[in-house]
Structure formats: C-alpha cells, structure tokens
Amino acid sequence: MVKVKFIDLFAGIGGIRLGLENTLAKHKIKSKCVFASEIDKFSRLTYLSNFKDKHQISGDITKINPNIIPDHDILLAGFPCQAFSQAGKKRGFKDARGTLFFDIAKILDVKKPKFFLLENVKRLITHDRKNAKDKYGNTFLRIKYILEDLGYNLYWKVLNSKDFGIPQNRQRIFIVGSLNKIDFKFPDPLKTPTLVSEILELNVDSKYTISDKLWSGHIERKKRNRLKGNGFGYGIFNKNSTHTNTISARYYKDGSEILIEQNNGKNPRRLTPREAANLQGFPKEFIIPVSDHQAYKQFGNSVTIPVIEKIFSNLFCTF
Ligand SMILES: C[S@@+](CC[C@H](N)C(=O)[O-])C[C@H]1O[C@@H](n2cnc3c(N)ncnc32)[C@H](O)[C@@H]1O
C-alpha cells in the first residue's frame, strides 16, 4: 500500500493539509504528515485539536535545520503573505518576512520532495514590478528562478474560491512544483451558483451585532472615501448575495470587509467564527478551541478547502 508522506510548513490551522488529506482519502491513498511547523501558539492549538496524529508541530521554521526533516513526497506551504499583500508595504524580500521563502527553498534543496504546493496572495505575481505593463514582478520572477534552479517544473494559476462552490471572492495564486514533467492542469471553474445563505448560522448571538458607534464610523469612512474617489469601505452582504469579499487575517479588527445585514432595524453584524470557517469550506466538525479574535485571524489566514481538494484531485490524475 502506497503511503504518501508530506510536510506542512507555515501550517496555520492546517487548511492545505486538510484539502490534501481529503483528496488522498477519496483516492484511497494513505498519507502521513511527517513534519509540521507553525510559529503562532494559538494556531498550533487549533492544529493539534484537529489533527489527531499527535506528532509534534515545530515552531519557527528559520530555526530548523532542513537535515532533521524526514524524507517526504509532498511539501505544503502557504507562506506568509504580509510582505506581498495588496495592503502591505510591498517590500518583498527586503522585508524579513519575505525571506521565509528561502526556508522553503532550503528544504526543497536538501529533501527534494517529488511535489510541492505553495499558496500566496494574487499580488505576488506583480509584486515589485519595474513597469506597470510587466506581467510579472521581480519577486515572482525570483521565486520562479529559484524553484526552477532547484530542478522543479512549475505550474501556477490564480484561482477564486467563488468558482469552487464557496461564496467568497478570494483570489489566490497556487504554485505546483514537480520534479518530473507532468501533464498537470489546474481545475477549471465549476460554475456552480453560490449563495451567502449557505455559510450563515441560524441563531447568532447579539454580541456579533456591531455597535452604533462602529456602524456610523463605517458609514462616515465610506462617504469620505467616495468623495476622494476611491471605493474602499465596508462591504455588506445578505443571505441572497452570491458571495462576500475576501476574509482576511485582519477581520478581527472591525470586520468591515464582511458585514451581514440584519432585519428589524438592527445594525449589521460580523460573521461568527463558525461562519468564517464555513466561508473557507472547513467541515462542521472542525474544532475551534480559541477566542473569536484568534479564530478570525486563523480562518482569514487559511485557505479554501474545496480549492485545495480540486488542485490535488487534478494532480493525482496525472499519476
Ligand atoms: C498565510 S498563513 C498560512 C495558513 C495555512 N495555510 C492554513 O491553512 O492555515 C502563514 C502562517 O505562517 C506562520 N509563520 C510565520 N512565520 C513563521 C515562521 N518563522 N515559522 C513558522 N511559521 C511561521 C504564521 O503564523 C501563519 O500562521
């Protein structure tokens, strides 16, 4: 019986792992996570509450010698996106966080897994471009160069969660690497209709309703932004909306990117943590052992499970 061994870097709460394991199970392939690393203790708590193999999850990857990592077939890494995000300072590798990519590269160099899946914000593609007309920026080209130099064939595409049955407009770049040339194609959009009602809970505590002060602050800010000619402001949705905005790791701050309309003259409300989990396609039984604040951060940082499942389904079809 084949057993696929994999490692889970920048593991967060294990969204990429969950998508991989679900797909392997569907194909009746056994799997084993042989190493995981996540620096944040609250994410590690959620991870260990849900993945019962109870193997240790290490902390800071920069402190790990790649030689101690067991051999594996697949490397997973949704490396931190702060340095590359639209809203960030756009400094890329000059930012210390950007250099975490080199920790991935070091492991690939020493362990040479057959495949990897990397995930990042869409903006990674054009980050640090010299000319607005350039298709790729310096950051992506450097990453591409390093990965190809390590012997990998690369396949990349931006996928949107709303195209895979989940009511969230979330565009992320996925980079698949394979030591052998393979006939890999990213999944096509499913085009199944989505509705926000699919992720909403029925009975929601009134603590999720935003205060009058916060609501009027959102309205004022939107007015000011509109006058300045930029469209940024809160995003409001109801059960009939086809999809929400992207849930980000900053959702805990004021939740303005996704507010849910309420009846009877009530102010809008935030998503509950379970709704945030639903919006990323996590299963109902996924345990959320942390505070709301941490949960929003964790789900905002994670991935949309059905997107990962589809990518791996296509990858396993190439075998
Ligand atoms: C974009 S999130 C990845 C989330 C993950 N894909 C998931 O499904 O939850 C990046 C993660 O990298 C972690 N991280 C940042 N620096 C790290 C480091 N030096 N070592 C290990 N993990 C780190 C962050 O705490 C964060 O959880």
The ligand as a Tripos MOL2 file, in Angstrom:
@<TRIPOS>MOLECULE
LIG
   27    29     1     0     0
SMALL
NO_CHARGES

@<TRIPOS>ATOM
      1 C1         -0.7270   32.5350    5.3170 C.3       1 LIG1
      2 S1         -0.6200   31.7130    6.8310 S.3       1 LIG1
      3 C2         -0.7790   30.0310    6.3100 C.3       1 LIG1
      4 C3         -2.0410   29.4210    6.7860 C.3       1 LIG1
      5 C4         -2.2130   27.9530    6.4380 C.3       1 LIG1
      6 N1         -2.0550   27.6830    5.0350 N.3       1 LIG1
      7 C5         -3.5870   27.4580    6.8920 C.2       1 LIG1
      8 O1         -4.2640   26.7570    6.1690 O.co2     1 LIG1
      9 O2         -3.9960   27.8100    7.9940 O.co2     1 LIG1
     10 C6          1.0860   31.7900    7.2270 C.3       1 LIG1
     11 C7          1.4570   31.1640    8.5650 C.3       1 LIG1
     12 O3          2.8820   31.1590    8.7250 O.3       1 LIG1
     13 C8          3.1600   31.3110   10.1020 C.3       1 LIG1
     14 N2          4.5720   31.7300   10.2490 N.ar      1 LIG1
     15 C9          5.0800   32.9690   10.0640 C.ar      1 LIG1
     16 N3          6.4020   32.9510   10.2890 N.ar      1 LIG1
     17 C10         6.7400   31.6920   10.6020 C.ar      1 LIG1
     18 C11         7.9760   31.0620   10.9460 C.ar      1 LIG1
     19 N4          9.1220   31.7500   11.0150 N.pl3     1 LIG1
     20 N5          7.9760   29.7400   11.2280 N.ar      1 LIG1
     21 C12         6.8040   29.0320   11.1800 C.ar      1 LIG1
     22 N6          5.6000   29.5860   10.8760 N.ar      1 LIG1
     23 C13         5.5740   30.9020   10.5870 C.ar      1 LIG1
     24 C14         2.1370   32.3420   10.5550 C.3       1 LIG1
     25 O4          1.9500   32.3010   11.9520 O.3       1 LIG1
     26 C15         0.8990   31.9200    9.7550 C.3       1 LIG1
     27 O5          0.0870   31.0500   10.5000 O.3       1 LIG1
@<TRIPOS>BOND
     1     1     2 1
     2     2     3 1
     3     2    10 1
     4     3     4 1
     5     4     5 1
     6     5     6 1
     7     5     7 1
     8     7     8 2
     9     7     9 1
    10    10    11 1
    11    11    12 1
    12    11    26 1
    13    12    13 1
    14    13    14 1
    15    13    24 1
    16    14    15 ar
    17    14    23 ar
    18    15    16 ar
    19    16    17 ar
    20    17    18 ar
    21    17    23 ar
    22    18    19 1
    23    18    20 ar
    24    20    21 ar
    25    21    22 ar
    26    22    23 ar
    27    24    25 1
    28    24    26 1
    29    26    27 1
@<TRIPOS>SUBSTRUCTURE
     1 LIG1         1 GROUP 0 **** ****
